[in-house]
């Protein structure tokens, strides 16, 4: 996933090598084995967790519950 996101999807649009390194460093914070753990949180806001949902409709309902804008 790191290679696909960092080098193929986004990396191909980044021409500066330092910007690409910055992107890969940021993605490494999100693409870790810990995200597979139950109720893993990406940040301190409890709304942004990976739910233990198995069907597509429930995922869509969960995503629709996110706020349209976040506080700074």
N, CA, C and O atoms as a Maestro MAE file, in Angstrom:
{
 s_m_m2io_version
 :::
 2.0.0
}

f_m_ct {
 s_m_title
 :::
 protein
 m_atom[288] {
  # First column is atom index #
  i_m_mmod_type
  r_m_x_coord
  r_m_y_coord
  r_m_z_coord
  i_m_residue_number
  s_m_chain_name
  s_m_pdb_residue_name
  s_m_pdb_atom_name
  i_m_atomic_number
  :::
  1 25 0.819 -1.187 0.000 1 A "UNK " " N  " 7
  2 3 0.000 0.000 0.000 1 A "UNK " " CA " 6
  3 2 0.867 1.257 0.000 1 A "UNK " " C  " 6
  4 15 0.559 2.238 -0.678 1 A "UNK " " O  " 8
  5 25 1.937 1.215 0.758 2 A "UNK " " N  " 7
  6 3 2.822 2.379 0.814 2 A "UNK " " CA " 6
  7 2 3.418 2.656 -0.561 2 A "UNK " " C  " 6
  8 15 3.480 3.806 -0.996 2 A "UNK " " O  " 8
  9 25 3.853 1.609 -1.237 3 A "UNK " " N  " 7
  10 3 4.436 1.791 -2.566 3 A "UNK " " CA " 6
  11 2 3.396 2.298 -3.558 3 A "UNK " " C  " 6
  12 15 3.670 3.209 -4.339 3 A "UNK " " O  " 8
  13 25 2.213 1.713 -3.527 4 A "UNK " " N  " 7
  14 3 1.163 2.112 -4.471 4 A "UNK " " CA " 6
  15 2 0.764 3.569 -4.246 4 A "UNK " " C  " 6
  16 15 0.675 4.346 -5.196 4 A "UNK " " O  " 8
  17 25 0.524 3.935 -2.993 5 A "UNK " " N  " 7
  18 3 0.106 5.312 -2.706 5 A "UNK " " CA " 6
  19 2 1.240 6.308 -2.888 5 A "UNK " " C  " 6
  20 15 1.067 7.349 -3.521 5 A "UNK " " O  " 8
  21 25 2.386 5.988 -2.336 6 A "UNK " " N  " 7
  22 3 3.487 6.944 -2.321 6 A "UNK " " CA " 6
  23 2 4.241 7.089 -3.613 6 A "UNK " " C  " 6
  24 15 4.727 8.175 -3.928 6 A "UNK " " O  " 8
  25 25 4.349 6.018 -4.368 7 A "UNK " " N  " 7
  26 3 5.150 6.075 -5.586 7 A "UNK " " CA " 6
  27 2 4.327 6.086 -6.871 7 A "UNK " " C  " 6
  28 15 4.714 6.720 -7.852 7 A "UNK " " O  " 8
  29 25 3.216 5.398 -6.866 8 A "UNK " " N  " 7
  30 3 2.432 5.306 -8.095 8 A "UNK " " CA " 6
  31 2 1.340 6.373 -8.141 8 A "UNK " " C  " 6
  32 15 1.321 7.198 -9.055 8 A "UNK " " O  " 8
  33 25 0.429 6.365 -7.162 9 A "UNK " " N  " 7
  34 3 -0.700 7.309 -7.202 9 A "UNK " " CA " 6
  35 2 -0.267 8.750 -7.051 9 A "UNK " " C  " 6
  36 15 -0.578 9.586 -7.900 9 A "UNK " " O  " 8
  37 25 0.455 9.053 -5.967 10 A "UNK " " N  " 7
  38 3 0.828 10.441 -5.696 10 A "UNK " " CA " 6
  39 2 2.255 10.746 -6.115 10 A "UNK " " C  " 6
  40 15 2.535 11.836 -6.615 10 A "UNK " " O  " 8
  41 25 3.142 9.816 -5.921 11 A "UNK " " N  " 7
  42 3 4.555 10.043 -6.206 11 A "UNK " " CA " 6
  43 2 4.829 10.393 -7.651 11 A "UNK " " C  " 6
  44 15 5.766 11.140 -7.929 11 A "UNK " " O  " 8
  45 25 4.052 9.885 -8.571 12 A "UNK " " N  " 7
  46 3 4.239 10.207 -9.974 12 A "UNK " " CA " 6
  47 2 3.935 11.654 -10.301 12 A "UNK " " C  " 6
  48 15 4.353 12.160 -11.343 12 A "UNK " " O  " 8
  49 25 3.215 12.320 -9.426 13 A "UNK " " N  " 7
  50 3 2.871 13.728 -9.635 13 A "UNK " " CA " 6
  51 2 3.843 14.670 -8.921 13 A "UNK " " C  " 6
  52 15 3.801 15.884 -9.121 13 A "UNK " " O  " 8
  53 25 4.708 14.104 -8.098 14 A "UNK " " N  " 7
  54 3 5.660 14.915 -7.339 14 A "UNK " " CA " 6
  55 2 7.001 14.868 -8.057 14 A "UNK " " C  " 6
  56 15 7.576 13.797 -8.251 14 A "UNK " " O  " 8
  57 25 7.487 16.020 -8.444 15 A "UNK " " N  " 7
  58 3 8.736 16.061 -9.213 15 A "UNK " " CA " 6
  59 2 9.960 16.298 -8.332 15 A "UNK " " C  " 6
  60 15 11.073 15.938 -8.717 15 A "UNK " " O  " 8
  61 25 9.773 16.893 -7.164 16 A "UNK " " N  " 7
  62 3 10.897 17.178 -6.282 16 A "UNK " " CA " 6
  63 2 11.158 15.981 -5.372 16 A "UNK " " C  " 6
  64 15 10.239 15.487 -4.719 16 A "UNK " " O  " 8
  65 25 12.397 15.516 -5.323 17 A "UNK " " N  " 7
  66 3 12.737 14.338 -4.527 17 A "UNK " " CA " 6
  67 2 12.493 14.559 -3.033 17 A "UNK " " C  " 6
  68 15 12.095 13.620 -2.343 17 A "UNK " " O  " 8
  69 25 12.716 15.757 -2.518 18 A "UNK " " N  " 7
  70 3 12.483 16.033 -1.107 18 A "UNK " " CA " 6
  71 2 10.992 16.013 -0.784 18 A "UNK " " C  " 6
  72 15 10.601 15.580 0.300 18 A "UNK " " O  " 8
  73 25 10.165 16.472 -1.702 19 A "UNK " " N  " 7
  74 3 8.713 16.400 -1.498 19 A "UNK " " CA " 6
  75 2 8.243 14.951 -1.489 19 A "UNK " " C  " 6
  76 15 7.360 14.585 -0.713 19 A "UNK " " O  " 8
  77 25 8.828 14.136 -2.342 20 A "UNK " " N  " 7
  78 3 8.472 12.713 -2.378 20 A "UNK " " CA " 6
  79 2 8.878 12.039 -1.064 20 A "UNK " " C  " 6
  80 15 8.126 11.226 -0.527 20 A "UNK " " O  " 8
  81 25 10.051 12.370 -0.552 21 A "UNK " " N  " 7
  82 3 10.498 11.808 0.722 21 A "UNK " " CA " 6
  83 2 9.570 12.237 1.858 21 A "UNK " " C  " 6
  84 15 9.271 11.449 2.755 21 A "UNK " " O  " 8
  85 25 9.121 13.478 1.813 22 A "UNK " " N  " 7
  86 3 8.180 13.981 2.820 22 A "UNK " " CA " 6
  87 2 6.863 13.203 2.749 22 A "UNK " " C  " 6
  88 15 6.309 12.818 3.778 22 A "UNK " " O  " 8
  89 25 6.371 12.975 1.537 23 A "UNK " " N  " 7
  90 3 5.135 12.216 1.353 23 A "UNK " " CA " 6
  91 2 5.274 10.804 1.917 23 A "UNK " " C  " 6
  92 15 4.398 10.341 2.648 23 A "UNK " " O  " 8
  93 25 6.357 10.123 1.585 24 A "UNK " " N  " 7
  94 3 6.572 8.752 2.060 24 A "UNK " " CA " 6
  95 2 6.659 8.739 3.584 24 A "UNK " " C  " 6
  96 15 6.111 7.841 4.224 24 A "UNK " " O  " 8
  97 25 7.337 9.718 4.170 25 A "UNK " " N  " 7
  98 3 7.442 9.794 5.633 25 A "UNK " " CA " 6
  99 2 6.075 9.962 6.274 25 A "UNK " " C  " 6
  100 15 5.787 9.334 7.292 25 A "UNK " " O  " 8
  101 25 5.236 10.796 5.692 26 A "UNK " " N  " 7
  102 3 3.888 10.989 6.228 26 A "UNK " " CA " 6
  103 2 3.036 9.738 6.076 26 A "UNK " " C  " 6
  104 15 2.293 9.377 6.989 26 A "UNK " " O  " 8
  105 25 3.138 9.079 4.937 27 A "UNK " " N  " 7
  106 3 2.346 7.867 4.722 27 A "UNK " " CA " 6
  107 2 2.764 6.744 5.665 27 A "UNK " " C  " 6
  108 15 1.933 5.927 6.063 27 A "UNK " " O  " 8
  109 25 4.044 6.698 6.026 28 A "UNK " " N  " 7
  110 3 4.514 5.653 6.946 28 A "UNK " " CA " 6
  111 2 3.871 5.764 8.316 28 A "UNK " " C  " 6
  112 15 3.808 4.778 9.051 28 A "UNK " " O  " 8
  113 25 3.395 6.945 8.671 29 A "UNK " " N  " 7
  114 3 2.716 7.117 9.952 29 A "UNK " " CA " 6
  115 2 1.326 6.497 9.930 29 A "UNK " " C  " 6
  116 15 0.787 6.140 10.977 29 A "UNK " " O  " 8
  117 25 0.747 6.369 8.743 30 A "UNK " " N  " 7
  118 3 -0.600 5.816 8.623 30 A "UNK " " CA " 6
  119 2 -0.610 4.355 8.195 30 A "UNK " " C  " 6
  120 15 -1.491 3.601 8.610 30 A "UNK " " O  " 8
  121 25 0.339 3.945 7.385 31 A "UNK " " N  " 7
  122 3 0.395 2.557 6.914 31 A "UNK " " CA " 6
  123 2 1.303 1.752 7.826 31 A "UNK " " C  " 6
  124 15 2.479 1.543 7.524 31 A "UNK " " O  " 8
  125 25 0.752 1.303 8.939 32 A "UNK " " N  " 7
  126 3 1.487 0.495 9.900 32 A "UNK " " CA " 6
  127 2 0.645 -0.722 10.257 32 A "UNK " " C  " 6
  128 15 -0.568 -0.711 10.044 32 A "UNK " " O  " 8
  129 25 1.258 -1.763 10.791 33 A "UNK " " N  " 7
  130 3 0.480 -2.943 11.206 33 A "UNK " " CA " 6
  131 2 -0.552 -2.622 12.290 33 A "UNK " " C  " 6
  132 15 -1.534 -3.349 12.441 33 A "UNK " " O  " 8
  133 25 -0.340 -1.547 13.041 34 A "UNK " " N  " 7
  134 3 -1.263 -1.201 14.118 34 A "UNK " " CA " 6
  135 2 -2.657 -0.863 13.610 34 A "UNK " " C  " 6
  136 15 -3.627 -0.998 14.356 34 A "UNK " " O  " 8
  137 25 -2.782 -0.428 12.362 35 A "UNK " " N  " 7
  138 3 -4.111 -0.063 11.870 35 A "UNK " " CA " 6
  139 2 -5.040 -1.265 11.766 35 A "UNK " " C  " 6
  140 15 -6.252 -1.105 11.623 35 A "UNK " " O  " 8
  141 25 -4.479 -2.464 11.838 36 A "UNK " " N  " 7
  142 3 -5.300 -3.669 11.781 36 A "UNK " " CA " 6
  143 2 -5.880 -4.035 13.147 36 A "UNK " " C  " 6
  144 15 -6.725 -4.926 13.242 36 A "UNK " " O  " 8
  145 25 -5.436 -3.360 14.192 37 A "UNK " " N  " 7
  146 3 -5.957 -3.642 15.529 37 A "UNK " " CA " 6
  147 2 -7.351 -3.053 15.682 37 A "UNK " " C  " 6
  148 15 -7.701 -2.063 15.038 37 A "UNK " " O  " 8
  149 25 -8.132 -3.676 16.541 38 A "UNK " " N  " 7
  150 3 -9.508 -3.251 16.760 38 A "UNK " " CA " 6
  151 2 -9.534 -1.836 17.342 38 A "UNK " " C  " 6
  152 15 -8.790 -1.520 18.270 38 A "UNK " " O  " 8
  153 25 -10.401 -0.995 16.784 39 A "UNK " " N  " 7
  154 3 -10.612 0.388 17.218 39 A "UNK " " CA " 6
  155 2 -9.343 1.243 17.189 39 A "UNK " " C  " 6
  156 15 -9.157 2.115 18.038 39 A "UNK " " O  " 8
  157 25 -8.487 0.994 16.227 40 A "UNK " " N  " 7
  158 3 -7.285 1.821 16.060 40 A "UNK " " CA " 6
  159 2 -7.713 3.257 15.753 40 A "UNK " " C  " 6
  160 15 -8.641 3.476 14.975 40 A "UNK " " O  " 8
  161 25 -7.044 4.226 16.360 41 A "UNK " " N  " 7
  162 3 -7.356 5.629 16.129 41 A "UNK " " CA " 6
  163 2 -6.213 6.298 15.372 41 A "UNK " " C  " 6
  164 15 -5.045 6.135 15.725 41 A "UNK " " O  " 8
  165 25 -6.558 7.053 14.329 42 A "UNK " " N  " 7
  166 3 -5.562 7.789 13.568 42 A "UNK " " CA " 6
  167 2 -5.139 9.066 14.280 42 A "UNK " " C  " 6
  168 15 -4.043 9.579 14.051 42 A "UNK " " O  " 8
  169 25 -6.004 9.572 15.137 43 A "UNK " " N  " 7
  170 3 -5.700 10.800 15.881 43 A "UNK " " CA " 6
  171 2 -6.472 10.755 17.195 43 A "UNK " " C  " 6
  172 15 -7.142 9.765 17.491 43 A "UNK " " O  " 8
  173 25 -6.379 11.812 17.972 44 A "UNK " " N  " 7
  174 3 -7.043 11.855 19.279 44 A "UNK " " CA " 6
  175 2 -8.552 12.030 19.195 44 A "UNK " " C  " 6
  176 15 -9.251 11.874 20.196 44 A "UNK " " O  " 8
  177 25 -9.055 12.349 18.019 45 A "UNK " " N  " 7
  178 3 -10.503 12.493 17.856 45 A "UNK " " CA " 6
  179 2 -11.117 11.101 17.734 45 A "UNK " " C  " 6
  180 15 -10.782 10.357 16.812 45 A "UNK " " O  " 8
  181 25 -12.000 10.747 18.640 46 A "UNK " " N  " 7
  182 3 -12.526 9.386 18.689 46 A "UNK " " CA " 6
  183 2 -13.419 9.028 17.505 46 A "UNK " " C  " 6
  184 15 -13.764 7.859 17.328 46 A "UNK " " O  " 8
  185 25 -13.793 10.000 16.705 47 A "UNK " " N  " 7
  186 3 -14.653 9.702 15.560 47 A "UNK " " CA " 6
  187 2 -13.880 8.991 14.443 47 A "UNK " " C  " 6
  188 15 -14.465 8.235 13.667 47 A "UNK " " O  " 8
  189 25 -12.574 9.231 14.364 48 A "UNK " " N  " 7
  190 3 -11.772 8.670 13.283 48 A "UNK " " CA " 6
  191 2 -11.106 7.368 13.704 48 A "UNK " " C  " 6
  192 15 -9.902 7.316 13.957 48 A "UNK " " O  " 8
  193 25 -11.906 6.334 13.772 49 A "UNK " " N  " 7
  194 3 -11.409 4.996 14.072 49 A "UNK " " CA " 6
  195 2 -11.742 4.083 12.894 49 A "UNK " " C  " 6
  196 15 -12.588 4.402 12.059 49 A "UNK " " O  " 8
  197 25 -11.076 2.970 12.848 50 A "UNK " " N  " 7
  198 3 -11.416 1.960 11.840 50 A "UNK " " CA " 6
  199 2 -12.480 1.069 12.470 50 A "UNK " " C  " 6
  200 15 -12.191 0.348 13.425 50 A "UNK " " O  " 8
  201 25 -13.688 1.106 11.958 51 A "UNK " " N  " 7
  202 3 -14.771 0.344 12.585 51 A "UNK " " CA " 6
  203 2 -14.640 -1.150 12.305 51 A "UNK " " C  " 6
  204 15 -14.022 -1.559 11.322 51 A "UNK " " O  " 8
  205 25 -15.218 -1.937 13.163 52 A "UNK " " N  " 7
  206 3 -15.221 -3.390 12.954 52 A "UNK " " CA " 6
  207 2 -16.513 -3.782 12.241 52 A "UNK " " C  " 6
  208 15 -17.315 -4.561 12.756 52 A "UNK " " O  " 8
  209 25 -16.691 -3.231 11.060 53 A "UNK " " N  " 7
  210 3 -17.884 -3.448 10.242 53 A "UNK " " CA " 6
  211 2 -17.492 -4.356 9.075 53 A "UNK " " C  " 6
  212 15 -16.383 -4.263 8.551 53 A "UNK " " O  " 8
  213 25 -18.393 -5.213 8.685 54 A "UNK " " N  " 7
  214 3 -18.078 -6.154 7.615 54 A "UNK " " CA " 6
  215 2 -18.859 -5.922 6.313 54 A "UNK " " C  " 6
  216 15 -18.452 -6.425 5.265 54 A "UNK " " O  " 8
  217 25 -19.954 -5.184 6.353 55 A "UNK " " N  " 7
  218 3 -20.735 -5.031 5.123 55 A "UNK " " CA " 6
  219 2 -20.650 -3.593 4.600 55 A "UNK " " C  " 6
  220 15 -20.431 -2.653 5.364 55 A "UNK " " O  " 8
  221 25 -20.822 -3.445 3.312 56 A "UNK " " N  " 7
  222 3 -20.651 -2.173 2.629 56 A "UNK " " CA " 6
  223 2 -21.643 -1.113 3.107 56 A "UNK " " C  " 6
  224 15 -21.268 0.047 3.273 56 A "UNK " " O  " 8
  225 25 -22.868 -1.484 3.323 57 A "UNK " " N  " 7
  226 3 -23.874 -0.512 3.756 57 A "UNK " " CA " 6
  227 2 -23.507 0.105 5.106 57 A "UNK " " C  " 6
  228 15 -23.665 1.310 5.302 57 A "UNK " " O  " 8
  229 25 -23.020 -0.715 6.030 58 A "UNK " " N  " 7
  230 3 -22.616 -0.198 7.338 58 A "UNK " " CA " 6
  231 2 -21.413 0.728 7.224 58 A "UNK " " C  " 6
  232 15 -21.330 1.726 7.941 58 A "UNK " " O  " 8
  233 25 -20.477 0.407 6.330 59 A "UNK " " N  " 7
  234 3 -19.332 1.296 6.094 59 A "UNK " " CA " 6
  235 2 -19.810 2.644 5.570 59 A "UNK " " C  " 6
  236 15 -19.348 3.693 6.018 59 A "UNK " " O  " 8
  237 25 -20.728 2.610 4.629 60 A "UNK " " N  " 7
  238 3 -21.254 3.856 4.072 60 A "UNK " " CA " 6
  239 2 -21.952 4.695 5.136 60 A "UNK " " C  " 6
  240 15 -21.795 5.915 5.163 60 A "UNK " " O  " 8
  241 25 -22.720 4.054 6.008 61 A "UNK " " N  " 7
  242 3 -23.377 4.785 7.097 61 A "UNK " " CA " 6
  243 2 -22.345 5.386 8.047 61 A "UNK " " C  " 6
  244 15 -22.504 6.514 8.516 61 A "UNK " " O  " 8
  245 25 -21.298 4.634 8.325 62 A "UNK " " N  " 7
  246 3 -20.240 5.140 9.199 62 A "UNK " " CA " 6
  247 2 -19.555 6.354 8.568 62 A "UNK " " C  " 6
  248 15 -19.318 7.352 9.249 62 A "UNK " " O  " 8
  249 25 -19.240 6.279 7.292 63 A "UNK " " N  " 7
  250 3 -18.593 7.394 6.603 63 A "UNK " " CA " 6
  251 2 -19.507 8.603 6.512 63 A "UNK " " C  " 6
  252 15 -19.042 9.738 6.614 63 A "UNK " " O  " 8
  253 25 -20.786 8.378 6.323 64 A "UNK " " N  " 7
  254 3 -21.745 9.483 6.263 64 A "UNK " " CA " 6
  255 2 -21.902 10.188 7.608 64 A "UNK " " C  " 6
  256 15 -22.375 11.323 7.657 64 A "UNK " " O  " 8
  257 25 -21.512 9.532 8.693 65 A "UNK " " N  " 7
  258 3 -21.630 10.149 10.014 65 A "UNK " " CA " 6
  259 2 -20.494 11.130 10.304 65 A "UNK " " C  " 6
  260 15 -20.555 11.867 11.288 65 A "UNK " " O  " 8
  261 25 -19.453 11.148 9.458 66 A "UNK " " N  " 7
  262 3 -18.343 12.079 9.671 66 A "UNK " " CA " 6
  263 2 -18.806 13.506 9.434 66 A "UNK " " C  " 6
  264 15 -19.670 13.746 8.590 66 A "UNK " " O  " 8
  265 25 -18.242 14.455 10.170 67 A "UNK " " N  " 7
  266 3 -18.595 15.859 9.944 67 A "UNK " " CA " 6
  267 2 -18.070 16.330 8.585 67 A "UNK " " C  " 6
  268 15 -17.028 15.865 8.123 67 A "UNK " " O  " 8
  269 25 -18.783 17.241 7.956 68 A "UNK " " N  " 7
  270 3 -18.333 17.761 6.662 68 A "UNK " " CA " 6
  271 2 -17.098 18.646 6.797 68 A "UNK " " C  " 6
  272 15 -16.276 18.710 5.883 68 A "UNK " " O  " 8
  273 25 -16.968 19.325 7.927 69 A "UNK " " N  " 7
  274 3 -15.778 20.142 8.198 69 A "UNK " " CA " 6
  275 2 -15.275 19.821 9.599 69 A "UNK " " C  " 6
  276 15 -16.058 19.514 10.498 69 A "UNK " " O  " 8
  277 25 -13.965 19.894 9.773 70 A "UNK " " N  " 7
  278 3 -13.352 19.658 11.077 70 A "UNK " " CA " 6
  279 2 -12.948 20.983 11.696 70 A "UNK " " C  " 6
  280 15 -12.661 21.954 10.996 70 A "UNK " " O  " 8
  281 25 -12.931 21.005 13.015 71 A "UNK " " N  " 7
  282 3 -12.396 22.166 13.709 71 A "UNK " " CA " 6
  283 2 -10.884 22.214 13.476 71 A "UNK " " C  " 6
  284 15 -10.247 21.168 13.354 71 A "UNK " " O  " 8
  285 25 -10.308 23.404 13.413 72 A "UNK " " N  " 7
  286 3 -8.851 23.488 13.213 72 A "UNK " " CA " 6
  287 2 -8.093 22.957 14.404 72 A "UNK " " C  " 6
  288 15 -6.862 22.954 14.401 72 A "UNK " " O  " 8
  :::
 }
 m_bond[287] {
  # First column is bond index #
  i_m_from
  i_m_to
  i_m_order
  :::
  1 1 2 1
  2 2 3 1
  3 3 4 2
  4 3 5 1
  5 5 6 1
  6 6 7 1
  7 7 8 2
  8 7 9 1
  9 9 10 1
  10 10 11 1
  11 11 12 2
  12 11 13 1
  13 13 14 1
  14 14 15 1
  15 15 16 2
  16 15 17 1
  17 17 18 1
  18 18 19 1
  19 19 20 2
  20 19 21 1
  21 21 22 1
  22 22 23 1
  23 23 24 2
  24 23 25 1
  25 25 26 1
  26 26 27 1
  27 27 28 2
  28 27 29 1
  29 29 30 1
  30 30 31 1
  31 31 32 2
  32 31 33 1
  33 33 34 1
  34 34 35 1
  35 35 36 2
  36 35 37 1
  37 37 38 1
  38 38 39 1
  39 39 40 2
  40 39 41 1
  41 41 42 1
  42 42 43 1
  43 43 44 2
  44 43 45 1
  45 45 46 1
  46 46 47 1
  47 47 48 2
  48 47 49 1
  49 49 50 1
  50 50 51 1
  51 51 52 2
  52 51 53 1
  53 53 54 1
  54 54 55 1
  55 55 56 2
  56 55 57 1
  57 57 58 1
  58 58 59 1
  59 59 60 2
  60 59 61 1
  61 61 62 1
  62 62 63 1
  63 63 64 2
  64 63 65 1
  65 65 66 1
  66 66 67 1
  67 67 68 2
  68 67 69 1
  69 69 70 1
  70 70 71 1
  71 71 72 2
  72 71 73 1
  73 73 74 1
  74 74 75 1
  75 75 76 2
  76 75 77 1
  77 77 78 1
  78 78 79 1
  79 79 80 2
  80 79 81 1
  81 81 82 1
  82 82 83 1
  83 83 84 2
  84 83 85 1
  85 85 86 1
  86 86 87 1
  87 87 88 2
  88 87 89 1
  89 89 90 1
  90 90 91 1
  91 91 92 2
  92 91 93 1
  93 93 94 1
  94 94 95 1
  95 95 96 2
  96 95 97 1
  97 97 98 1
  98 98 99 1
  99 99 100 2
  100 99 101 1
  101 101 102 1
  102 102 103 1
  103 103 104 2
  104 103 105 1
  105 105 106 1
  106 106 107 1
  107 107 108 2
  108 107 109 1
  109 109 110 1
  110 110 111 1
  111 111 112 2
  112 111 113 1
  113 113 114 1
  114 114 115 1
  115 115 116 2
  116 115 117 1
  117 117 118 1
  118 118 119 1
  119 119 120 2
  120 119 121 1
  121 121 122 1
  122 122 123 1
  123 123 124 2
  124 123 125 1
  125 125 126 1
  126 126 127 1
  127 127 128 2
  128 127 129 1
  129 129 130 1
  130 130 131 1
  131 131 132 2
  132 131 133 1
  133 133 134 1
  134 134 135 1
  135 135 136 2
  136 135 137 1
  137 137 138 1
  138 138 139 1
  139 139 140 2
  140 139 141 1
  141 141 142 1
  142 142 143 1
  143 143 144 2
  144 143 145 1
  145 145 146 1
  146 146 147 1
  147 147 148 2
  148 147 149 1
  149 149 150 1
  150 150 151 1
  151 151 152 2
  152 151 153 1
  153 153 154 1
  154 154 155 1
  155 155 156 2
  156 155 157 1
  157 157 158 1
  158 158 159 1
  159 159 160 2
  160 159 161 1
  161 161 162 1
  162 162 163 1
  163 163 164 2
  164 163 165 1
  165 165 166 1
  166 166 167 1
  167 167 168 2
  168 167 169 1
  169 169 170 1
  170 170 171 1
  171 171 172 2
  172 171 173 1
  173 173 174 1
  174 174 175 1
  175 175 176 2
  176 175 177 1
  177 177 178 1
  178 178 179 1
  179 179 180 2
  180 179 181 1
  181 181 182 1
  182 182 183 1
  183 183 184 2
  184 183 185 1
  185 185 186 1
  186 186 187 1
  187 187 188 2
  188 187 189 1
  189 189 190 1
  190 190 191 1
  191 191 192 2
  192 191 193 1
  193 193 194 1
  194 194 195 1
  195 195 196 2
  196 195 197 1
  197 197 198 1
  198 198 199 1
  199 199 200 2
  200 199 201 1
  201 201 202 1
  202 202 203 1
  203 203 204 2
  204 203 205 1
  205 205 206 1
  206 206 207 1
  207 207 208 2
  208 207 209 1
  209 209 210 1
  210 210 211 1
  211 211 212 2
  212 211 213 1
  213 213 214 1
  214 214 215 1
  215 215 216 2
  216 215 217 1
  217 217 218 1
  218 218 219 1
  219 219 220 2
  220 219 221 1
  221 221 222 1
  222 222 223 1
  223 223 224 2
  224 223 225 1
  225 225 226 1
  226 226 227 1
  227 227 228 2
  228 227 229 1
  229 229 230 1
  230 230 231 1
  231 231 232 2
  232 231 233 1
  233 233 234 1
  234 234 235 1
  235 235 236 2
  236 235 237 1
  237 237 238 1
  238 238 239 1
  239 239 240 2
  240 239 241 1
  241 241 242 1
  242 242 243 1
  243 243 244 2
  244 243 245 1
  245 245 246 1
  246 246 247 1
  247 247 248 2
  248 247 249 1
  249 249 250 1
  250 250 251 1
  251 251 252 2
  252 251 253 1
  253 253 254 1
  254 254 255 1
  255 255 256 2
  256 255 257 1
  257 257 258 1
  258 258 259 1
  259 259 260 2
  260 259 261 1
  261 261 262 1
  262 262 263 1
  263 263 264 2
  264 263 265 1
  265 265 266 1
  266 266 267 1
  267 267 268 2
  268 267 269 1
  269 269 270 1
  270 270 271 1
  271 271 272 2
  272 271 273 1
  273 273 274 1
  274 274 275 1
  275 275 276 2
  276 275 277 1
  277 277 278 1
  278 278 279 1
  279 279 280 2
  280 279 281 1
  281 281 282 1
  282 282 283 1
  283 283 284 2
  284 283 285 1
  285 285 286 1
  286 286 287 1
  287 287 288 2
  :::
 }
}
